[in-house]
Amino acid sequence: MILLKDHTSTELSQALIELAPPARLIRMLHAAAVRRGMTELPTEVPEMPRRLLEQIRARVAIPRLTLVNKVVSPEDGFAKYLFRGEGEGQFEAVRIPLLHRPDDKKYVVCVSSQVGCALACAFCATGRMGFQRNLATWEIVDQVTQIQADSEHPVRGVVFMGMGEPMLNYDCVIRAARIFSEPCGMAINAKAITISTVGIVPGIRRFTAEKHPYRLIVSLTSADSDKRKSLLPIERVYPLPDLLAAVRDYHAATRKRVTFAWTVLSGINTSREDARTLAELTSGLPILLDLIDVNDPTGQFKRPSTEEANAFRDYLREELAMPVQRRYSGGQDINGACGMLAATPAPHEGFVTTIVSASDDRTK
Ligand code: SF4
């Protein structure tokens, strides 16, 4: 069977070429399944031959994830969804309300690209799970389809910052991004689709060569190689000089400012020396630095105090002279913030919606 959410509309037309379906029909079916969450192909479509629809129905299926659990934060409205696909393991996606624009109600969805992750970043709950498998394209797409169907406001952005390293599931991630941005897919602006990487150099180079319009974010977290090795073991495979060479080539090819993510770890990467090393490493490269406070339920890594965070921002202003923004990482009370996704087992089978109150056990 051809799985509808596994293909762009062009690929779907190609797969059905011997039936010669009108492009309008393919676009219509694609939009109905991907954007509007249709679960079964229709038996009748105005002006379309019934026999053609029967032939398509015999070849095409609409796959669907099982929603295992949904938790909504009473504190900031972030919602975490736990899904199960066709293969082993469960995975999570987070619906993020745009809190800084209260009159412009829309969501960004943070999707997973793998079940677990092999890269074992020291402060990440997904990394502690180990790697189980790559998600199929449709399993990535259906996270957004189901969240859109469950939401009263539109999804206007997607970030590949959930479970897994997107560049290690490159083909499925890029195909999913295409489906998200297709006018007959989710119709999300390509510039509102962000692909993050912790520094997979071949992936960055391929992304550059293929000239994708999506945003790229590179997790840096330290500009000191030894410190980075202890936090992000991938530094041993793709060390900073190679990573920065790939990032500089990306900038040269796209002329885009490069966004680096910096997980802020109290007492570890917040000194003037850390800011100075970063300035030296990125000298001459226009960058944007996203500061994200660590979320570590194990307590091994601590968030900075306000004084420490402010002092680091001052060091960065003085040493780096590049834009710096502190990202709000919401959903902490539901273990849905950056670094906290660990496919928490569902308390019950089937569809469960849990609203946690401020007094609930946050470790669930
Ligand atoms: S931060 Fe990303 S790359 Fe690192 S272990 Fe977690 S999911 Fe994997």
Boltz pocket constraint, residues with backbone or C-beta under 6 A from the ligand:
constraints:
  - pocket:
      binder: B
      contacts: [[A, 116], [A, 117], [A, 118], [A, 119], [A, 120], [A, 121], [A, 124], [A, 125], [A, 126], [A, 127], [A, 128], [A, 162], [A, 163], [A, 164], [A, 165], [A, 198]]
      max_distance: 6.0
